[in-house]
């Protein structure tokens, strides 16, 4: 092994308010969930993230963004992949109380890959 940590690419569709909080963290962490948001849902497919950002976030927030980030693969094994619809509509369900630990396993920065208005 080369010493490089194995990572998994995840995407997160997000609105402008959440993205501003990610920016405040130096693009290193997701903000705490609101009381009505007990689960953090990163997705495993970029196309699914695009669909949500474009079709839902724009409608509800005026803008939608797709972010891409890497997480330590070994750590992610604790979260089973959940199918939320079709073959590529796959999510991880991270309980809100585990988000700080999840954030600690992000490798590198959270990057915006698509913007919709």
C-alpha distances in whole Angstrom, upper triangle without the diagonal:
4,6,7,9,10,14,17,20,23,27,30,33,35,39,40,40,37,35,37,36,32,33,35,31,30,28,26,28,30,33,35,36,40,42,43,39,37,34,32,31,28,28,25,27,29,32,33,32,34,37,37,37,40,42,42,41,43,46,46,45,46,42,39,35,32,29,25,23,19,18,15,15,15,18,20,20,23,25,26,26,30,32,35,37,36,33,31,32,29,29,27,30,29,32,33,33,29,29,28,25,24,25,23,20,20,18,20,24,26,27,30,30,34,37,40,44
4,5,9,10,14,17,19,23,26,29,32,34,37,38,39,35,34,36,34,31,31,33,30,28,26,24,26,29,32,34,36,40,42,43,39,38,35,32,31,28,28,26,27,28,31,33,32,34,37,37,36,39,41,41,40,42,45,45,43,44,41,38,34,31,28,24,21,18,18,15,16,16,19,21,21,24,26,27,28,31,33,36,37,36,33,31,33,30,30,28,31,29,32,34,33,29,29,28,25,24,24,22,19,19,16,18,22,24,25,29,28,32,35,39,42
4,6,9,12,16,18,22,25,28,31,33,36,36,37,33,32,33,32,28,29,30,27,25,24,22,24,27,30,31,33,37,39,40,37,35,32,30,29,26,27,25,27,28,31,32,31,33,36,36,35,38,41,40,39,41,44,43,42,43,39,36,33,30,26,23,20,16,16,13,14,14,16,19,20,22,24,26,27,30,32,35,37,36,34,31,32,29,28,26,29,27,30,31,30,27,26,25,22,21,21,19,16,17,14,16,20,22,24,27,28,31,35,38,41
4,6,9,13,15,18,21,24,28,29,32,33,33,30,28,30,29,25,26,28,24,23,21,19,21,24,27,29,31,35,37,38,34,33,30,27,26,23,23,22,24,24,28,28,27,29,32,32,32,34,37,37,35,37,40,40,38,39,36,33,29,26,23,19,16,13,13,11,12,13,15,16,18,21,22,24,24,28,30,32,34,33,31,28,29,26,25,24,26,25,28,29,28,25,24,23,20,19,19,17,14,14,11,13,16,19,20,24,24,28,31,34,37
4,6,10,13,15,19,21,25,27,30,31,31,28,26,28,27,23,24,26,22,21,19,17,18,21,24,26,28,31,33,34,30,29,26,23,23,20,21,19,21,22,26,26,25,27,30,30,29,32,35,34,33,35,38,37,36,37,34,31,27,24,21,17,14,10,10,7,8,9,11,13,14,17,18,20,21,24,27,29,31,31,28,26,26,23,22,20,22,21,24,25,25,21,20,20,17,16,16,14,11,11,9,11,15,17,19,22,23,26,29,32,36
4,7,10,13,17,20,23,25,29,30,31,27,26,28,27,23,25,27,23,22,20,18,19,21,24,26,27,31,33,33,29,28,25,22,21,18,18,16,18,19,23,23,22,25,28,27,27,30,32,32,31,34,36,36,35,36,33,29,26,22,19,16,13,9,8,6,6,8,10,11,12,15,16,18,18,21,23,26,28,27,25,22,23,20,19,18,20,20,23,24,25,21,20,20,17,15,16,15,11,11,10,12,16,17,19,22,21,25,28,31,34
4,7,9,13,16,19,22,25,26,27,23,22,25,24,20,22,24,21,20,17,15,16,17,21,23,24,27,30,30,26,25,22,19,18,14,15,13,15,16,20,20,19,21,24,24,24,27,29,28,27,30,32,32,31,32,29,25,22,19,16,12,9,6,5,5,5,8,9,9,11,14,14,16,16,19,21,23,25,25,22,20,20,17,16,15,18,17,20,22,22,19,17,18,16,13,13,13,9,9,8,10,13,13,15,18,18,21,24,27,31
4,6,10,13,17,19,23,25,25,22,21,24,23,19,21,24,21,20,17,16,16,16,20,22,22,26,28,28,24,23,19,16,15,11,11,9,11,13,16,16,16,18,21,20,21,24,25,25,24,27,30,29,28,30,26,23,20,16,14,10,8,5,5,6,5,9,10,8,10,13,12,13,12,16,17,19,21,21,19,16,16,14,13,12,15,15,19,20,21,18,17,18,16,13,14,14,11,10,9,12,13,13,14,17,16,19,22,25,28
4,7,10,14,16,20,22,23,19,18,21,21,17,19,22,19,19,15,14,15,15,19,21,21,25,27,27,23,23,19,16,14,10,9,7,9,10,13,14,12,15,18,17,17,20,22,22,21,24,26,26,25,26,23,19,16,13,10,7,6,5,7,9,9,13,13,11,13,16,14,15,13,16,17,18,20,20,18,14,15,13,12,12,15,15,19,20,22,19,17,18,17,14,14,15,12,10,10,11,12,11,11,13,13,15,19,21,25
4,7,10,13,17,19,20,16,16,19,18,15,18,20,18,18,14,14,13,13,16,18,18,21,24,23,19,19,16,12,10,6,6,5,7,8,12,11,10,12,15,14,14,17,19,19,18,21,23,23,22,23,20,17,14,10,8,6,5,6,7,11,11,14,13,10,13,15,13,14,12,14,15,15,17,18,16,13,13,10,9,9,12,13,16,17,19,17,15,17,16,12,12,15,12,10,11,12,12,10,11,12,12,14,17,19,22
4,7,10,13,16,17,14,13,17,16,14,16,19,17,17,14,14,13,12,15,17,17,20,23,22,18,19,15,12,9,6,5,6,7,6,9,9,6,9,12,11,11,14,16,15,14,17,19,19,19,20,17,13,10,7,5,5,6,9,11,14,14,18,16,14,17,18,15,16,14,14,15,15,17,17,16,13,12,11,9,10,13,14,17,17,20,18,15,18,18,14,14,17,15,12,13,14,12,9,9,9,9,11,13,15,19
4,6,10,12,14,11,10,14,14,11,14,17,16,16,13,13,12,10,13,15,14,17,19,18,15,16,13,10,7,5,6,9,9,8,11,9,6,9,11,9,9,12,14,13,11,14,17,16,15,17,14,10,8,6,5,7,8,11,12,16,17,20,18,15,18,19,16,17,15,15,16,15,17,18,18,14,12,12,10,11,12,13,15,15,18,17,14,16,17,14,13,17,16,13,15,15,13,9,10,9,10,11,12,14,17
4,7,10,12,10,10,13,14,12,15,18,17,18,15,16,14,12,14,16,15,16,19,18,15,17,14,11,9,8,8,11,11,9,10,9,5,7,8,6,5,9,10,9,8,11,13,13,12,13,11,7,6,5,6,9,12,15,16,20,20,23,22,19,22,22,19,19,17,16,17,15,16,17,18,15,13,13,12,13,14,15,17,17,20,19,17,19,20,17,16,20,19,16,18,18,16,12,11,10,10,9,10,11,13
4,7,8,6,6,10,11,10,12,15,15,16,13,15,13,11,12,14,13,14,17,16,14,16,14,11,10,10,11,14,14,13,14,12,9,10,11,8,6,10,11,9,7,9,12,11,9,11,9,6,5,6,8,11,13,16,18,21,22,25,23,21,24,24,21,22,20,19,19,17,19,21,22,18,16,16,14,15,16,16,18,16,20,19,16,18,20,17,16,20,20,17,19,19,16,12,12,10,11,10,10,11,12
4,6,6,6,9,10,11,12,15,16,17,15,17,15,12,12,15,14,14,18,16,15,18,16,14,14,14,15,18,18,16,17,15,12,12,13,10,7,10,11,9,6,8,10,8,6,8,6,5,6,9,10,14,16,20,21,25,26,29,26,24,27,27,24,25,23,22,23,20,22,23,25,22,19,20,18,19,19,19,20,18,21,22,18,20,23,20,19,22,23,20,22,21,18,14,14,11,13,12,10,10,10
4,6,5,6,9,10,10,12,14,15,14,16,15,13,13,15,15,15,19,18,17,20,19,16,17,16,18,21,21,18,19,18,15,15,16,14,11,13,14,12,9,9,12,10,7,8,6,7,8,11,12,15,17,21,22,26,28,30,28,26,30,29,27,28,26,26,26,24,26,27,28,25,23,23,21,22,22,21,22,20,23,23,20,21,24,21,19,23,24,21,23,21,17,14,14,11,14,13,10,11,10
4,5,5,7,9,10,11,13,15,14,16,14,12,10,12,12,12,16,16,15,18,17,15,16,17,19,22,22,21,22,20,17,17,19,16,13,16,17,14,11,12,14,11,8,11,10,10,11,13,14,17,18,22,23,26,28,30,27,26,29,28,26,28,27,26,27,24,27,28,30,27,24,24,21,22,21,20,20,18,20,21,18,19,22,20,18,21,23,20,23,21,18,15,15,14,17,16,14,14,14
4,5,5,6,9,10,11,13,11,13,11,8,7,10,10,11,15,15,13,15,15,12,13,13,16,19,20,18,20,18,15,16,18,14,12,15,17,14,11,13,15,13,11,13,11,10,10,12,11,14,15,18,19,22,24,26,24,22,25,25,22,24,23,23,24,22,24,26,27,24,22,21,18,18,18,16,17,15,17,18,14,15,18,16,14,18,19,17,19,18,15,12,13,12,15,15,14,15,15
4,5,5,6,9,10,11,9,11,10,9,9,12,13,15,18,18,16,19,17,14,15,14,16,19,19,17,19,18,14,15,17,15,12,15,17,15,12,13,16,14,12,13,10,9,8,10,9,12,13,17,18,22,24,26,24,22,26,26,23,25,24,24,25,23,25,27,27,24,22,22,19,19,19,18,20,17,20,20,16,17,19,17,15,18,19,16,18,16,13,10,10,9,12,12,11,13,14
4,5,5,6,9,10,9,12,11,10,10,13,14,15,19,20,18,20,20,17,18,17,20,22,23,21,23,22,18,19,21,18,15,18,20,18,14,15,18,16,13,14,12,12,11,13,12,15,16,19,21,24,26,29,26,25,29,28,26,29,27,27,29,27,29,31,31,28,26,25,23,23,22,21,22,19,21,21,17,18,21,19,16,19,21,18,20,18,14,12,12,12,15,15,14,15,16
4,5,5,7,9,9,10,9,7,6,9,11,13,17,18,16,18,17,15,16,16,19,22,23,21,24,22,19,20,22,19,17,20,22,19,16,18,20,18,15,17,15,14,13,15,13,15,15,18,19,22,25,27,24,23,27,26,24,27,26,26,28,26,29,31,31,28,26,25,22,21,20,18,19,16,18,18,14,14,17,16,13,16,18,16,18,17,14,12,13,13,17,17,16,18,19
4,5,5,7,5,7,6,6,7,10,12,15,18,19,17,18,17,14,15,14,17,19,20,19,21,20,17,18,21,18,16,19,21,19,16,18,21,19,16,18,15,14,12,12,10,12,12,15,15,19,21,24,21,20,24,24,22,25,24,24,26,25,27,29,29,26,24,23,20,19,19,17,18,16,18,17,13,13,16,14,11,14,15,12,14,13,10,8,10,10,14,15,15,17,19
4,5,5,5,8,9,9,10,14,16,18,22,23,20,22,21,18,19,17,20,22,23,21,23,23,19,20,22,20,18,20,23,21,18,19,22,20,17,18,16,15,13,14,12,13,13,16,18,21,24,26,24,23,27,27,25,28,27,28,29,28,30,32,32,28,27,26,23,22,23,21,22,20,21,20,17,16,19,17,14,16,18,15,16,13,10,9,10,10,14,15,15,18,19
4,5,7,9,9,10,9,13,15,17,21,22,20,22,21,18,20,19,22,24,26,24,26,26,22,23,26,23,20,23,26,24,20,22,24,22,19,20,18,18,16,17,15,17,16,19,19,22,25,27,25,24,28,28,27,29,29,30,31,30,33,34,34,31,29,28,25,24,24,21,22,19,20,20,16,15,18,17,14,16,18,16,17,15,12,12,13,14,18,19,18,21,22
4,5,6,6,8,8,12,15,17,20,22,20,21,20,17,19,18,21,23,24,23,26,25,21,23,26,23,21,24,27,25,21,23,26,24,21,23,20,19,17,17,14,15,14,16,16,19,22,24,21,21,25,25,24,27,27,28,30,29,32,33,33,30,28,26,23,22,22,19,20,17,18,17,14,12,15,14,11,12,14,12,14,12,10,10,12,14,18,20,20,22,24
4,5,8,10,12,15,18,20,24,25,23,24,23,19,20,19,21,23,24,22,26,25,22,23,26,24,22,24,27,26,22,24,27,25,22,23,21,19,17,17,14,14,13,15,16,19,22,24,22,22,26,26,25,28,28,29,31,30,33,34,34,30,29,27,24,23,24,21,23,20,21,20,16,15,17,16,12,13,15,12,13,10,8,9,11,13,16,19,19,22,23
4,6,8,11,14,17,19,23,24,21,22,20,17,17,15,18,19,20,19,22,22,18,19,22,21,18,21,24,23,20,21,25,23,20,22,18,17,14,13,10,11,10,12,13,16,19,22,20,19,23,24,22,25,24,26,27,27,29,30,30,26,25,23,21,20,21,19,21,19,20,18,15,14,16,14,11,12,13,10,11,8,5,5,7,10,13,15,16,19,21
4,7,10,13,16,19,22,23,20,21,19,15,17,15,17,19,20,19,23,22,19,21,24,22,20,24,26,24,22,24,27,25,23,24,21,19,16,15,12,11,9,10,11,14,17,19,17,17,21,21,20,23,23,24,27,27,29,30,30,26,25,23,20,19,19,17,19,17,18,16,12,11,12,11,7,9,10,7,8,7,5,6,9,12,15,18,19,22,24
4,6,9,12,15,18,20,17,17,15,12,14,13,16,18,20,19,22,21,18,20,23,20,19,23,25,22,20,22,25,23,21,23,20,18,16,15,12,12,10,11,11,14,17,18,16,16,19,19,18,21,21,22,25,24,27,29,28,25,23,21,18,16,16,14,15,13,14,13,9,8,10,9,5,8,10,7,10,10,8,8,11,13,16,19,19,22,24
4,7,9,12,15,16,13,14,12,9,11,10,14,16,18,18,21,19,16,18,20,18,16,20,22,19,17,20,22,20,18,20,18,16,14,13,11,12,11,13,12,15,18,19,16,16,19,18,17,20,19,20,22,22,25,26,26,23,21,19,16,14,14,12,13,11,12,11,8,8,11,9,7,10,11,10,13,13,11,9,12,13,16,18,18,20,22
4,6,9,12,14,11,13,12,10,13,13,17,20,21,21,23,21,18,21,22,19,18,21,23,20,17,20,22,19,17,20,18,17,15,16,14,15,15,16,16,19,21,22,19,18,22,21,19,22,22,22,24,23,26,28,29,26,23,22,18,17,15,13,13,10,12,12,8,9,12,11,9,12,14,13,16,16,14,12,15,16,19,20,20,21,22
4,7,9,11,9,10,10,9,12,14,18,21,23,23,25,23,20,23,24,20,20,23,24,21,19,22,23,20,19,22,21,19,18,18,17,18,17,19,17,20,22,23,19,19,22,20,18,21,21,21,24,23,26,29,29,27,24,22,18,16,14,12,11,7,9,10,7,8,11,11,10,13,15,15,18,19,17,15,18,19,22,23,23,24,25
4,6,8,5,7,7,7,11,13,16,20,22,22,24,21,19,21,22,18,18,22,22,18,17,20,21,18,17,21,20,18,18,18,17,19,18,20,19,21,23,24,20,19,22,19,17,20,20,19,22,20,23,26,27,25,22,20,17,15,13,11,9,6,9,10,8,10,13,13,13,16,17,17,21,21,20,17,20,20,22,23,22,23,24
4,5,5,7,10,10,13,16,19,23,24,25,26,23,21,23,23,19,19,22,22,18,17,20,20,17,16,20,20,19,19,20,20,22,22,23,22,25,26,27,24,22,25,23,21,23,23,22,24,22,25,28,29,27,24,23,19,18,15,14,12,9,11,14,12,14,17,16,16,19,21,21,24,25,23,20,22,22,25,24,24,24,24
4,5,7,10,12,15,18,21,25,27,27,28,25,23,26,25,22,22,25,24,21,19,23,22,19,19,23,23,22,23,23,23,25,25,26,25,27,28,28,25,24,26,23,21,23,24,22,24,22,25,29,30,29,25,24,20,19,16,14,12,9,11,14,13,15,18,18,18,21,23,23,27,28,26,24,26,26,28,28,27,27,27
4,6,9,11,14,17,20,23,25,25,26,23,21,24,23,19,20,23,22,18,17,21,20,17,17,21,21,20,21,22,22,24,24,26,25,27,28,29,26,24,26,23,21,22,22,20,22,19,22,26,28,26,23,22,19,18,15,14,12,10,13,16,15,18,20,19,20,23,24,24,28,29,27,24,26,25,27,27,26,25,26
4,6,7,10,13,16,20,21,22,23,20,18,21,20,17,18,21,20,16,16,19,19,16,17,20,20,18,19,19,19,21,21,22,21,24,24,25,22,20,22,20,17,19,19,17,19,17,20,23,25,23,20,18,15,14,11,11,9,7,11,13,12,15,17,16,17,20,21,20,24,25,23,21,23,22,24,24,23,23,24
4,7,10,13,16,19,22,23,24,21,20,23,22,19,20,23,23,19,19,23,23,20,20,24,23,21,21,21,20,22,21,22,20,22,23,23,20,18,20,17,15,17,17,16,18,17,20,23,25,23,20,18,15,13,10,9,6,5,8,10,10,13,15,14,16,19,20,20,24,25,24,21,24,24,26,26,26,26,27
4,6,10,13,16,18,20,21,18,16,20,20,17,18,21,21,18,17,21,22,19,20,23,22,20,19,18,18,19,18,19,17,19,19,20,17,15,17,14,12,13,14,13,15,14,18,20,21,20,17,15,11,9,6,5,5,5,9,9,9,13,14,12,14,17,17,17,21,23,21,19,21,21,23,23,24,24,26
4,7,10,13,16,17,18,16,14,17,18,15,15,19,19,17,16,19,20,18,18,21,20,17,16,15,14,15,14,15,14,17,17,18,15,13,16,14,11,13,13,13,15,14,17,20,21,18,15,13,10,8,6,5,6,6,10,9,7,11,12,10,11,15,15,14,18,19,18,15,17,18,19,20,21,21,23
4,6,10,12,13,15,12,11,14,14,12,13,17,17,15,14,18,19,18,18,21,19,16,15,13,12,13,13,14,14,16,16,18,16,13,15,14,11,12,11,10,12,11,14,16,17,14,12,10,6,6,5,6,9,10,13,12,11,14,15,12,13,16,15,15,18,19,18,15,17,17,18,18,19,20,22
4,7,9,10,13,11,9,12,14,12,12,16,17,15,15,18,20,19,19,21,18,15,13,11,10,10,10,11,11,14,14,16,14,11,14,14,11,12,10,11,12,12,15,16,16,13,11,9,6,6,7,8,11,12,15,13,11,14,14,11,12,15,14,12,15,16,15,12,14,14,15,15,17,18,21
4,6,8,10,7,7,10,11,10,12,15,16,15,15,18,20,19,20,21,19,15,13,10,10,10,11,12,12,15,14,17,16,12,14,15,12,12,9,9,10,10,12,13,13,9,8,6,4,6,9,11,14,16,19,17,15,18,18,14,15,18,16,14,16,18,17,14,14,14,14,15,17,18,21
4,7,9,8,8,12,13,13,14,17,18,18,18,21,23,23,23,24,21,18,16,12,12,10,11,11,12,14,12,16,15,12,13,15,12,12,8,10,10,11,13,13,11,8,8,6,6,8,11,13,17,19,21,19,17,20,19,15,17,19,16,15,16,17,17,15,15,15,14,16,18,20,23
4,6,5,7,9,10,11,13,14,16,16,17,19,21,22,22,23,20,16,14,11,11,10,12,13,14,17,16,19,19,15,17,19,16,15,12,12,11,12,12,11,10,6,7,7,8,11,14,16,20,21,24,22,20,23,23,19,19,22,19,17,18,19,18,16,15,15,13,13,16,17,21
4,5,5,6,9,10,10,12,14,15,15,17,19,20,20,20,17,14,11,8,9,8,11,13,15,18,18,21,21,18,20,22,19,18,15,15,15,14,15,14,13,9,10,10,11,14,17,18,22,23,26,24,21,24,24,20,20,22,20,18,18,18,17,14,13,12,9,10,13,14,18
4,5,5,6,9,10,10,12,14,15,16,18,19,20,20,17,14,12,10,12,12,15,17,19,22,21,24,24,21,22,24,21,20,16,16,14,14,13,12,12,8,9,11,12,16,18,20,24,25,28,26,24,27,27,23,23,26,24,21,22,22,20,17,16,14,12,11,13,14,17
4,5,5,6,9,10,10,11,13,15,16,17,18,19,16,13,12,10,12,12,15,17,18,21,20,24,23,19,21,22,19,18,14,13,12,10,10,10,10,7,6,8,9,13,15,18,21,22,25,24,22,25,25,21,22,25,23,21,22,22,21,17,17,15,13,12,14,14,17
4,5,5,6,8,10,10,10,13,15,15,16,16,14,10,9,6,8,10,12,15,17,20,20,23,22,19,21,22,18,18,15,15,14,12,13,13,14,10,9,10,10,13,15,17,19,20,23,22,19,22,23,19,19,22,21,18,20,20,18,14,13,12,10,10,11,12,15
4,6,5,6,8,10,10,11,13,15,15,15,12,9,8,6,9,11,15,17,20,23,23,26,25,22,24,26,22,22,19,18,17,15,15,15,15,12,11,13,14,16,19,20,23,23,27,25,23,25,26,22,22,25,24,21,22,21,19,16,14,11,9,7,9,9,12
4,6,5,6,8,9,10,12,14,15,15,13,10,10,9,13,14,18,20,22,25,25,28,27,24,26,26,23,22,19,17,16,13,13,13,14,11,10,13,14,17,19,21,23,24,27,26,24,27,28,24,24,28,26,24,25,25,22,19,17,15,13,11,12,10,13
4,6,5,5,7,9,10,11,12,13,11,8,9,9,12,14,17,20,21,24,24,27,26,22,25,25,21,21,18,16,15,12,13,14,16,13,11,12,12,15,16,18,20,20,24,24,21,24,25,22,22,26,24,22,24,24,21,18,17,14,14,12,12,11,13
4,6,6,5,7,9,10,10,10,8,4,6,6,10,13,16,19,21,24,25,28,26,23,26,26,23,23,20,19,18,16,17,17,19,16,14,15,15,17,18,19,22,21,25,24,21,24,25,22,21,25,24,21,23,22,19,16,14,11,11,9,8,7,9
4,6,6,6,8,10,11,10,8,6,8,9,13,15,19,22,24,28,28,31,30,27,29,30,26,26,23,22,20,18,18,18,20,17,15,17,17,20,21,23,25,25,28,28,25,28,29,26,25,29,28,25,26,25,22,19,17,14,13,9,8,6,8
4,6,6,6,9,11,11,10,8,11,12,15,18,21,24,26,30,29,32,31,28,30,30,26,26,23,21,19,16,16,17,19,17,15,17,17,20,21,23,25,25,28,28,26,29,30,27,27,30,29,27,29,28,25,22,20,17,16,13,12,9,10
4,6,5,6,8,9,9,8,11,12,15,18,21,24,25,29,29,31,29,26,29,28,25,25,22,20,19,15,16,17,20,18,15,17,16,19,19,21,22,22,25,26,23,26,28,25,25,28,28,25,28,27,24,21,20,17,17,14,13,10,11
4,5,5,5,7,6,5,8,10,13,16,19,22,24,27,28,31,29,26,29,28,25,25,23,21,21,18,19,20,22,19,17,18,17,19,19,20,22,20,24,24,22,24,26,23,22,26,26,24,26,25,22,18,17,14,15,12,10,9,9
4,6,5,4,4,5,9,11,15,18,21,25,27,30,31,34,32,29,32,32,28,29,26,25,24,21,21,22,24,21,19,21,20,23,23,24,25,24,28,28,25,27,30,27,26,29,29,26,28,27,24,20,19,15,15,12,10,7,6
4,6,6,8,9,12,15,18,21,24,28,29,33,33,36,34,31,34,33,30,30,27,25,24,21,21,22,25,23,20,22,21,24,24,25,26,25,29,29,27,29,31,29,28,32,32,29,31,30,27,23,22,19,19,16,13,10,9
4,6,8,9,12,15,18,21,24,27,28,32,32,35,32,30,32,32,28,29,27,25,24,20,21,23,26,23,21,22,21,23,22,23,24,22,26,27,24,27,29,27,26,30,30,28,30,29,26,22,22,19,20,17,15,12,11
4,5,7,11,14,16,20,22,26,27,31,32,34,32,30,32,32,29,30,27,26,26,22,24,25,27,25,22,23,22,23,23,23,24,22,25,26,23,25,28,26,24,28,29,26,28,27,24,20,19,17,18,15,13,11,9
4,7,11,14,17,20,23,27,29,32,33,36,34,32,35,34,31,32,30,28,28,25,25,27,29,26,23,25,24,26,26,26,27,25,29,29,26,28,31,28,27,30,31,28,30,28,25,21,20,16,17,14,11,9,6
4,7,10,13,17,20,23,25,29,30,33,31,29,32,32,29,30,27,26,26,23,24,25,26,23,21,23,22,23,24,24,26,24,28,28,24,26,28,26,24,28,28,25,26,25,21,18,16,13,14,11,7,6,4
4,7,10,14,17,20,22,26,27,30,28,26,29,29,26,26,24,23,22,20,21,22,23,20,18,19,18,20,21,21,23,22,25,25,22,24,26,23,22,25,25,22,23,22,19,15,14,10,11,8,6,5,6
4,6,10,13,17,19,23,24,27,25,23,26,27,24,25,22,22,22,20,21,22,22,19,17,18,17,19,20,20,22,21,24,24,20,22,24,21,19,22,22,19,20,18,15,12,10,7,7,6,5,6,9
4,7,10,14,16,20,21,24,23,20,23,24,21,22,19,19,19,18,19,19,20,16,15,15,14,16,18,18,21,20,24,22,19,21,22,19,17,21,20,16,17,16,14,10,8,6,6,5,7,9,12
4,7,10,13,17,18,21,20,18,21,22,20,21,19,19,20,19,21,21,21,17,16,16,14,15,17,17,20,19,22,20,17,18,19,16,14,17,16,13,14,13,10,6,5,4,6,7,9,12,15
4,7,10,14,15,18,17,15,19,20,18,19,17,19,19,19,21,21,20,16,16,15,14,14,17,17,20,20,22,20,17,18,18,15,14,16,14,11,11,10,9,6,5,6,7,9,12,15,18
4,7,10,12,15,14,13,16,18,16,18,17,19,20,20,23,23,22,18,18,16,14,14,16,15,18,18,20,17,15,15,15,12,11,13,11,7,7,7,6,5,6,9,10,13,16,19,22
4,7,9,12,11,11,14,16,15,17,16,18,20,21,23,24,22,19,19,16,15,13,16,15,18,19,20,17,15,15,14,11,10,11,9,6,5,7,8,8,10,13,13,16,19,22,25
4,6,9,8,7,11,12,12,14,14,17,20,21,23,24,22,19,19,16,14,12,14,13,16,17,18,14,12,13,11,8,8,9,6,4,5,9,10,10,13,16,17,20,22,25,28
4,6,5,7,9,11,12,15,15,18,21,23,26,26,24,21,21,18,16,14,16,14,17,18,18,15,14,14,11,9,10,9,6,7,7,10,13,14,16,19,20,23,26,29,32
4,5,5,7,10,10,12,13,16,19,21,24,24,21,19,19,16,15,13,15,14,18,19,20,16,16,17,14,11,13,13,9,10,10,14,16,16,18,21,21,24,27,29,33
4,5,6,8,10,12,14,17,20,23,25,26,24,22,22,18,17,14,16,15,17,20,19,16,16,17,13,12,14,13,10,12,12,16,18,19,22,24,25,28,30,33,36
4,5,6,8,11,13,16,20,22,25,26,24,22,21,18,15,12,13,12,14,16,16,12,12,13,9,8,11,10,7,10,11,15,17,17,20,23,24,27,29,31,34
4,5,6,8,10,13,16,18,21,22,20,18,18,14,12,9,10,10,13,15,15,12,12,14,11,8,11,12,9,10,12,16,17,16,19,21,22,24,27,29,32
4,5,7,9,13,16,18,21,22,20,19,18,15,13,10,12,11,14,17,17,14,15,17,14,12,15,15,12,14,16,19,21,20,23,25,25,27,30,32,35
4,6,10,12,16,18,21,23,21,20,19,15,13,10,10,9,11,14,14,11,13,15,12,11,14,15,12,15,17,21,22,21,24,26,27,28,31,32,35
4,6,9,12,14,18,19,18,17,16,12,9,6,7,7,10,13,14,11,12,15,13,10,14,15,13,15,17,20,21,20,22,24,24,26,28,29,32
4,6,10,12,15,17,15,15,14,10,9,6,8,10,12,16,17,14,16,18,16,14,17,19,16,17,20,23,24,22,24,25,25,26,29,30,32
4,7,10,12,13,12,11,10,6,6,5,8,11,14,17,19,16,17,20,18,15,18,20,17,18,20,22,23,21,22,23,23,24,26,27,30
4,6,9,11,11,10,8,6,5,6,7,11,13,16,19,17,18,21,20,17,20,22,20,20,22,25,25,22,24,24,23,24,26,26,29
4,6,7,7,8,6,5,6,9,11,14,17,19,22,21,21,24,23,20,23,25,23,23,25,27,26,24,24,24,23,23,25,25,28
4,7,9,9,5,6,7,10,11,14,16,19,22,21,21,24,24,21,23,26,24,23,26,27,26,23,24,23,22,22,23,23,25
4,7,8,5,8,10,13,14,18,20,22,26,25,24,28,28,24,26,29,27,26,28,30,29,26,26,24,23,22,24,23,25
4,6,5,8,11,15,17,20,23,25,28,27,26,30,29,26,28,30,28,27,29,30,29,26,26,25,23,22,24,23,26
4,6,7,11,14,17,20,23,26,29,27,26,30,29,25,27,29,27,26,27,28,28,25,25,24,22,22,24,24,27
4,6,9,13,16,19,22,24,27,25,24,27,26,23,24,27,24,23,24,25,24,22,21,21,19,18,21,21,24
4,7,11,13,16,19,21,24,23,22,25,25,21,23,25,23,22,24,25,24,21,21,20,18,18,20,20,23
4,7,10,13,16,19,21,20,19,22,21,18,20,22,20,19,21,23,22,19,20,20,19,19,21,22,24
4,6,9,13,15,18,16,15,18,18,15,17,19,17,16,19,21,20,17,19,19,18,19,21,21,24
4,6,10,12,15,12,12,15,15,11,14,16,14,14,17,19,19,17,19,19,20,21,22,23,26
4,6,9,12,10,10,14,14,11,14,16,15,16,19,21,21,18,21,21,22,23,24,25,27
4,6,8,7,7,10,10,8,11,13,13,13,17,19,19,17,20,21,22,23,25,26,28
4,5,5,7,10,10,10,12,15,15,16,20,22,21,20,22,23,25,26,27,28,30
4,5,5,8,10,10,11,14,15,16,19,21,20,18,22,22,25,25,26,27,28
4,6,7,9,10,11,13,15,16,20,22,22,20,24,25,27,28,29,30,32
4,6,5,6,9,10,11,13,17,19,19,18,22,23,25,27,28,29,31
4,5,5,6,9,10,11,15,16,16,15,18,20,22,24,25,26,28
4,5,5,6,9,10,14,16,15,15,19,21,23,25,26,28,30
4,5,5,7,9,13,15,16,16,20,22,24,26,28,30,32
4,5,5,7,11,13,14,13,17,19,21,23,25,27,29
4,5,5,9,11,11,10,14,17,19,22,23,25,28
4,6,8,11,12,13,16,19,22,24,26,29,31
4,6,9,11,12,16,19,20,23,25,28,31
4,6,8,8,12,15,17,20,22,25,27
4,7,9,12,15,17,20,22,26,29
4,7,9,13,15,18,20,24,27
4,6,10,12,15,17,21,23
4,7,10,12,14,17,20
4,6,9,11,15,18
4,6,7,11,14
4,7,10,14
4,7,10
4,7
4
